[in-house]
Amino acid sequence: MEVEALAGPPRGFKSRVVSSRSLTPTTHAIEVEKPKAFTFGPTQFTFLQLQTEEGMDARPMSLATSPTRPHLEYAVRLSDSAYKRAFAALRPDDEVRVFGPIGDFVLHETRPAVLVAGGIGITPLKGMAEYAADKALPIPIRLVYSNRSEDEIVYRDELEALEKQSPRFRVLYTLTRTSAQGWQGTTGRIGRELVQEAALGLDDPIYYISGTPSMVVGTLRLLRGLGVPESDVEIEAFRGYE
Ligand SMILES: Cc1cc2nc3c(=O)[nH]c(=O)nc-3n(C[C@H](O)[C@H](O)[C@H](O)COP(=O)(O)OP(=O)(O)OC[C@H]3O[C@@H](n4cnc5c(N)ncnc54)[C@H](O)[C@@H]3O)c2cc1C
């Protein structure tokens, strides 16, 4: 694919949508062609620029897949903004612009990891788990993943496939609104017990938190209460959400 360089940092290029699909009732994902020259760490973010009804608009968006995979991927929680409407309407072959990669929210390849995600915050963490599985990294990775309801679990099939691909990867789900019947797992917000269960037996893990700013702050407080030093915590706060 031809890469057209755009002026000024961060580096940018035009690309094309490969696929567009709904993930859950309130989330949507696209895959985008990855130029050969584009490299990134698992998992940084880029700005993703789209043509919307109100003109061109860009948002910071975590890359939702590992650099070991053939395409780039993004997933969003839908809203009524012009940007999100344009995102959900994307179809194969539509043009987008990507600026990046940016950030240092990247998996440390030699230390066990506890990933903590709320809702759409799963995006960079899914990329990390894919990377570790594809590279067969010899580190245990546990994902603590909170969602409102079972049908809102983002990338559930992909996460289950990763658990099969890698014996070192395990997901601990919790649901915060469970009038739903049939859910045998944990309920309520991410709490001490769940985080301690995730970290059980891990030698000197790093904690990676990704989600809305309030989810990130709440989890940071929780980890502080458990005596986890801040130097062992990496965060990605999705500014733009409450
Ligand atoms: C590093 C990073 C990674 C992100 N990754 C994802 C992702 O993978 N998936 C995802 O769905 N979202 C992600 N976000 C959030 C995303 O950029 C949008 O802000 C969010 O999706 C809300 O968009 P909206 O169009 O629904 O909100 P809008 O209705 O457009 O905005 C809601 C309010 O937030 C303000 N706002 C919007 N964006 C920002 C911003 N970036 N910074 C400060 N204020 C803002 C608006 O002015 C408005 O007041 C990420 C954010 C960051 C910083």
The ligand as a Gaussian input file, in Angstrom:
#p B3LYP/6-31G(d) Opt

LIG

0 1
 C       -5.270000       7.964000      24.903000
 C       -6.743000       7.856000      24.595000
 C       -7.233000       6.689000      24.021000
 C       -8.595000       6.566000      23.744000
 N       -9.048000       5.391000      23.191000
 C      -10.384000       5.247000      22.976000
 C      -10.895000       4.009000      22.443000
 O      -10.159000       3.045000      22.168000
 N      -12.240000       3.917000      22.262000
 C      -13.101000       4.963000      22.574000
 O      -14.319000       4.807000      22.390000
 N      -12.631000       6.126000      23.060000
 C      -11.296000       6.296000      23.263000
 N      -10.836000       7.484000      23.773000
 C      -11.792000       8.578000      24.019000
 C      -12.116000       9.270000      22.678000
 O      -11.013000      10.030000      22.222000
 C      -13.335000      10.195000      22.795000
 O      -13.043000      11.289000      23.600000
 C      -14.522000       9.482000      23.372000
 O      -14.749000       8.307000      22.614000
 C      -15.772000      10.378000      23.399000
 O      -16.087000      10.709000      22.094000
 P      -17.547000      11.211000      21.706000
 O      -17.480000      11.612000      20.281000
 O      -18.541000      10.159000      22.079000
 O      -17.747000      12.403000      22.707000
 P      -18.209000      13.877000      22.446000
 O      -19.684000      13.898000      22.610000
 O      -17.605000      14.425000      21.215000
 O      -17.467000      14.595000      23.659000
 C      -17.953000      14.541000      24.992000
 C      -17.261000      15.689000      25.749000
 O      -15.868000      15.424000      25.916000
 C      -15.059000      16.401000      25.232000
 N      -13.983000      15.639000      24.597000
 C      -14.134000      14.755000      23.584000
 N      -12.946000      14.170000      23.321000
 C      -12.038000      14.695000      24.179000
 C      -10.669000      14.475000      24.417000
 N       -9.972000      13.548000      23.743000
 N      -10.047000      15.191000      25.378000
 C      -10.738000      16.090000      26.124000
 N      -12.064000      16.340000      25.961000
 C      -12.701000      15.649000      24.996000
 C      -15.984000      17.098000      24.264000
 O      -15.570000      18.427000      24.017000
 C      -17.317000      17.032000      25.007000
 O      -17.400000      18.037000      25.983000
 C       -9.478000       7.634000      24.055000
 C       -8.981000       8.818000      24.626000
 C       -7.642000       8.931000      24.884000
 C       -7.129000      10.208000      25.500000

